[in-house]
């Protein structure tokens, strides 16, 4: 079947990658011919089996798991990622220097695995050889990061140098300075540097859920999502754009990569939108915004939710509930934005012959949703996310066997495993570099110092002003970084600032998560927008600006729940049910009204004054206050009456 094969890149995808200046992982990796290609496949299978075993049935300790995981990451990086961007990617053997790096990696990590416990029993006393090995490991990690995630590696190097150069910085951002021995000990042999939380989440949640997403793809789940979206909204005004929104939302929450989601669904949905009549910049922006929101959309949240739960020490169900309403409002805004744009342009939906029959889709492909049902059920019954992910992977295979048309054969299972493992390399190396950043922050106290500076500038209790500063910082730190990695970086520095300014922990974490994800559509480094722009052959800057407008609810909403977290379900104790329902209802109306004002259409075209009033009304609706709701109703009612009178007068003239 078509979904069981890895199609070669289309011209549009290649063009998108060229515009990015950095290709997607699968197109970026070397391929090997002959026996080495088969050996590479076997190594990927071994890695996947090891990760599944270690996270469920194994008795391996945490630090050993993280060390093994980073060993595999570096080994595959040197084996598959080319040294230079223009290097020939089809080879019979790796270059000599990469073989040397592989050998050095094996020696270094064998030493780390053998001596970590020994050094702990020594009380942390370092021998000269221990420090040399630590230095080699750090150099290997930076070289791997340079190949797999160049921009983040540069950021990590800046943070690393801060450990030594911070002594020359005056004021509170400076520090007394640290010796090379102290830095190497902290980064490699400690638990707060390279082998800290960054590589920890990569070795557990990220790898397993990326693998799960790959299995879903090869089972035919992606095609099922597209078909079911077509049956739901394909025939409505601007149907293809709504299909893009729904399909990208459902797929984005699984794969956790907005860029990969754009490349996967955008090559189908963007041409459909352009053919329907949408401008190419608008079509690209819709796909970019829809793909980005999947990273904070339940039930999977691209694995970020599990990381957040671990950071906060709460159950995943708590995080899932808190994310439900922000994600719902984000996509409700986008759906109505494309609807109003379609109405404004006079666009129709797809013809009946291009829409699959809903009952037929459910009959032929409905069984493919069983793995998600299994995942949610296991999480609801209190099983760990890691166990639930592994069981769901096997459930995907079993579900595909329920019909001959979707059956995953052995070759397809191997291909899904290899692709899932390959996809985890770039994110995993990003997490390794993040370890340098987190290690620097913890060693130098940079996060606390930065937080104190912000609090002193904005003043105590100035939650919104502090939130604005954190928003800017989150967007900057999240630029060009995968969603999970961006959240880990941002939360390390920003969450303490918001909590000290008066926000509750859940609101602070969700605030940082949303803005870290939205950096994918925020100029000047709007990676998702640039990929979509390349596919649509549109102007990058215009596409990014339209994407920001379409995703405006995502930029606005966090400020509303920062001070009044009623929209984060389950975070405010003893909240009356009716008050929660009213808040959800009025916020939903608010984002619809906001979309109408931004797109310039409600029941007919709006003038500039009507648009401004609707934007104000939308913001007042989102604020969960009875007084603001009444004012918003009056404004909305006034616009509706004006629209009705104008429409009636036009009908008389005609």
Secondary structure, DSSP 8 states (H G I E B T S, - for coil): -GGGS-----HHHHHHHHHHTS--HHHHB-EE-THHHHHHHHHHHHHHHHHHHHHHT----HHHHHHHHHHHHHHHHHHHB-SSTTS-SEESS--HHHHHHHHHHHHHHHHHHHHHHHHHHTTS---HHHHHHHHHHHHHHHHHHHHH-HHHHHHHHHHHHHHHHGGGS-GGG------HHHHHIIIIISSSSTTTHHHHHIIIIIHHHHHHHHHHHHHTHHHHHHHHHHHHHTTSTTHHHHHHHHHHHHHHHHH--HHHHHHHHHHHHHHHHHHHT--HHHHHHHHHHHHHHGGG-TTTGGGHHHHHHHHHTS-HHHHHHHHHHHHHHHHHHHHHHHHHHHHHHT-----GGGS--HHHHHHHHGGGGHHHHHHHHHHHTT--HHHHHHHHHHHHHHHHTTSGGG---HHHHHHHHHHHHHHHHHHHHHHHHHHHHHHHHHHHTHHHHHHHHHHHHH-TT-HHHHHHHHHHHHHHHTTTS-HHHHHHHHHHHHHHHHHHHT--HHHHHHHHHHHHHHGGGSTTS-HHHHHHHHHHT--HHHHHHHHHHHTHHHHHHHHHHHH-GGGSTTSSTT--HHHHHHHHHHHHHHHHHHHHHHHTBSSSB--HHHHHHHHHHHHHHHS--HHHHHHHHHHHHHHHHHHHHHHHHHHHH-
